Amino acid sequence: MVISHELKFVFIEIPHTGSHSITQELLEHFPCERIIRKHANLSQFFGQASKDERKYFKFATVRNPLDTTVTDYCKLEGNHKGQYTNPNALLSNGGHVTQAHLDQFNFIHDNNASFSDFMRKVRNKIYHNWFLLGAERMDFVIRFENLQENYKKALNKIGVKLPRELPHVNPTKKKRKHYTEFYTEDIRDMIVSNYGPF
């Protein structure tokens, strides 16, 4: 999470939505700082914010959950940046990798699990994400599918200009085909049932 007291904004980092690129840009070009932790949600912010900070312009990113889930799988399957085998990345050591992440990583690697296997075993429940915890309290939402344009709009609402095009700083290297190609017919009904409500 990033806050600027001078510009009076809070940026909530939702995983796999381009938030890493935005955070890097905000920290590099504007008077702001990290607070709480990466991927903290809006409820956590409100739990520690002052009355004035609660009035700050709040924005976040969101992405099509079918695309996000493919990214989740590819990051786990490819051990993105070695984070799932790095003890320093563990939540218990101050990082962001939870035991649930490790369990998913181990399931994929111990079973050579395909995306369909992953969906049937690990992601077989109703879909939700951090965005649901405070979506109605956001002042602006950047859609991943329109990342550049929406990021520029968010900056305009804050009252600052876009210093440069938003670079892509944390790509998922293992993901080489369009996310729709991962969803095979054998898991279609489950996906409709579990992702439809979101």
C-alpha positions as CSV (number, residue, x, y, z in Angstrom):
1,M,0.0,0.0,0.0
2,V,1.2,3.5,-0.9
3,I,0.2,6.8,0.7
4,S,0.9,10.4,0.0
5,H,0.1,12.9,2.7
6,E,1.1,15.8,0.4
7,L,-1.1,14.7,-2.5
8,K,-3.7,13.0,-0.2
9,F,-4.0,9.7,-1.9
10,V,-3.8,6.0,-1.0
11,F,-3.1,3.3,-3.6
12,I,-4.2,-0.3,-2.7
13,E,-2.1,-3.0,-4.3
14,I,-4.3,-5.8,-5.5
15,P,-2.2,-8.9,-6.6
16,H,-1.6,-9.6,-10.3
17,T,-3.3,-6.4,-11.5
18,G,-0.4,-4.3,-12.6
19,S,-0.1,-2.8,-9.1
20,H,3.6,-3.5,-8.8
21,S,4.3,-1.3,-11.9
22,I,2.1,1.5,-10.5
23,T,3.7,1.3,-7.0
24,Q,7.1,1.6,-8.5
25,E,6.1,4.7,-10.5
26,L,4.3,6.4,-7.6
27,L,7.3,5.9,-5.3
28,E,9.8,7.1,-8.0
29,H,7.9,10.2,-9.2
30,F,5.7,11.5,-6.4
31,P,6.0,12.3,-2.7
32,C,4.7,9.1,-1.2
33,E,5.7,6.1,0.9
34,R,4.8,2.5,1.6
35,I,2.6,1.7,4.6
36,I,1.3,-1.4,6.3
37,R,2.6,-4.0,3.7
38,K,2.4,-4.9,0.1
39,H,-1.1,-6.1,-0.8
40,A,-2.7,-4.9,2.4
41,N,-6.4,-4.2,1.8
42,L,-8.6,-1.1,2.4
43,S,-10.1,-2.5,5.6
44,Q,-6.6,-2.7,7.1
45,F,-5.9,0.9,6.0
46,F,-9.1,2.1,7.7
47,G,-8.1,0.2,10.8
48,Q,-5.1,2.4,11.3
49,A,-5.9,5.6,9.4
50,S,-6.5,9.0,11.0
51,K,-9.8,10.8,10.3
52,D,-8.1,13.0,7.7
53,E,-6.4,10.0,6.0
54,R,-9.7,8.3,5.6
55,K,-10.8,11.2,3.3
56,Y,-7.8,10.7,1.0
57,F,-8.4,9.7,-2.7
58,K,-8.4,5.9,-2.7
59,F,-7.7,3.9,-5.8
60,A,-6.8,0.4,-6.7
61,T,-6.5,-1.9,-9.7
62,V,-8.8,-4.8,-10.7
63,R,-8.4,-7.5,-13.4
64,N,-10.6,-10.1,-15.1
65,P,-10.5,-13.0,-12.5
66,L,-10.1,-15.6,-15.3
67,D,-6.9,-13.9,-16.4
68,T,-5.7,-13.4,-12.8
69,T,-6.2,-17.1,-12.0
70,V,-4.0,-18.1,-15.0
71,T,-1.4,-15.7,-13.8
72,D,-1.6,-17.2,-10.3
73,Y,-1.0,-20.7,-11.8
74,C,1.8,-19.6,-14.0
75,K,3.7,-17.8,-11.2
76,L,3.4,-20.9,-9.0
77,E,4.3,-23.3,-11.8
78,G,7.3,-21.2,-12.9
79,N,8.4,-20.3,-9.3
80,H,8.2,-16.6,-10.2
81,K,11.5,-14.9,-9.2
82,G,12.3,-17.9,-7.0
83,Q,9.9,-16.6,-4.4
84,Y,8.3,-20.0,-3.5
85,T,11.7,-21.5,-2.6
86,N,13.2,-18.4,-1.0
87,P,12.8,-18.5,2.9
88,N,13.1,-14.7,3.0
89,A,9.9,-14.4,0.9
90,L,7.8,-16.3,3.5
91,L,5.2,-14.3,5.4
92,S,6.7,-15.6,8.7
93,N,10.0,-14.0,7.7
94,G,8.6,-10.7,6.7
95,G,7.8,-11.6,3.1
96,H,4.4,-12.1,1.3
97,V,4.4,-15.8,0.5
98,T,1.8,-17.6,2.7
99,Q,1.5,-21.2,3.7
100,A,-1.4,-21.5,1.3
101,H,0.9,-20.3,-1.5
102,L,3.4,-22.9,-0.6
103,D,0.8,-25.6,-0.5
104,Q,-0.4,-24.7,-4.0
105,F,3.2,-24.5,-5.2
106,N,4.0,-28.0,-3.8
107,F,0.8,-29.4,-5.2
108,I,1.7,-28.3,-8.7
109,H,5.3,-29.4,-8.5
110,D,4.7,-32.7,-6.7
111,N,2.0,-33.8,-9.1
112,N,3.2,-32.1,-12.3
113,A,-0.3,-30.6,-12.2
114,S,-1.8,-29.0,-15.3
115,F,-4.0,-25.9,-15.1
116,S,-7.1,-28.0,-15.1
117,D,-5.7,-30.1,-12.2
118,F,-4.9,-26.9,-10.3
119,M,-8.5,-25.6,-10.9
120,R,-10.1,-28.9,-9.8
121,K,-8.0,-29.4,-6.7
122,V,-7.1,-25.8,-5.5
123,R,-9.4,-23.3,-7.1
124,N,-12.7,-25.3,-6.8
125,K,-14.6,-22.8,-4.7
126,I,-16.5,-19.5,-5.3
127,Y,-14.0,-16.9,-6.5
128,H,-13.2,-13.8,-4.5
129,N,-10.3,-11.4,-4.0
130,W,-9.0,-8.5,-1.9
131,F,-10.9,-6.1,-4.1
132,L,-14.2,-7.2,-2.7
133,L,-13.0,-5.9,0.7
134,G,-13.6,-2.3,0.1
135,A,-14.5,-2.0,-3.6
136,E,-17.5,0.3,-2.8
137,R,-15.2,2.6,-0.8
138,M,-12.8,3.2,-3.7
139,D,-12.8,6.6,-5.4
140,F,-11.4,5.2,-8.6
141,V,-10.7,1.8,-10.0
142,I,-8.0,1.1,-12.6
143,R,-8.9,-1.7,-14.9
144,F,-6.0,-3.9,-15.9
145,E,-7.4,-4.2,-19.4
146,N,-7.0,-0.4,-19.8
147,L,-4.1,0.1,-17.5
148,Q,-2.2,3.0,-19.2
149,E,-5.4,5.0,-19.9
150,N,-6.9,4.4,-16.4
151,Y,-3.6,5.1,-14.6
152,K,-3.5,8.5,-16.4
153,K,-7.1,9.2,-15.3
154,A,-6.3,8.4,-11.7
155,L,-3.3,10.8,-11.7
156,N,-5.5,13.5,-13.2
157,K,-8.0,13.0,-10.4
158,I,-5.1,13.4,-7.9
159,G,-4.1,16.6,-9.7
160,V,-0.7,15.5,-11.2
161,K,0.5,14.8,-14.7
162,L,1.6,11.4,-16.0
163,P,5.4,11.6,-16.0
164,R,5.9,8.8,-18.6
165,E,4.1,5.7,-19.9
166,L,3.7,3.1,-17.3
167,P,6.5,0.4,-17.7
168,H,5.7,-3.3,-17.2
169,V,8.0,-4.2,-14.4
170,N,6.8,-7.6,-13.1
171,P,5.7,-9.7,-16.0
172,T,4.8,-13.4,-15.6
173,K,7.4,-15.1,-17.7
174,K,5.8,-18.5,-17.9
175,K,2.5,-17.2,-19.3
176,R,2.9,-17.4,-23.1
177,K,-0.6,-17.8,-24.5
178,H,-3.8,-16.0,-24.0
179,Y,-5.5,-16.8,-20.7
180,T,-8.7,-18.1,-22.5
181,E,-6.6,-21.0,-23.9
182,F,-6.0,-22.4,-20.4
183,Y,-9.7,-23.0,-19.8
184,T,-10.5,-26.4,-21.3
185,E,-14.0,-27.9,-21.8
186,D,-13.6,-30.3,-18.9
187,I,-13.6,-27.4,-16.3
188,R,-16.0,-25.1,-18.1
189,D,-19.1,-25.8,-15.9
190,M,-17.1,-25.4,-12.7
191,I,-15.6,-22.1,-13.9
192,V,-19.1,-20.7,-14.8
193,S,-20.4,-21.7,-11.4
194,N,-17.5,-20.5,-9.3
195,Y,-16.5,-17.3,-11.2
196,G,-20.0,-16.2,-12.4
197,P,-21.0,-14.5,-9.1
198,F,-17.9,-12.2,-9.2
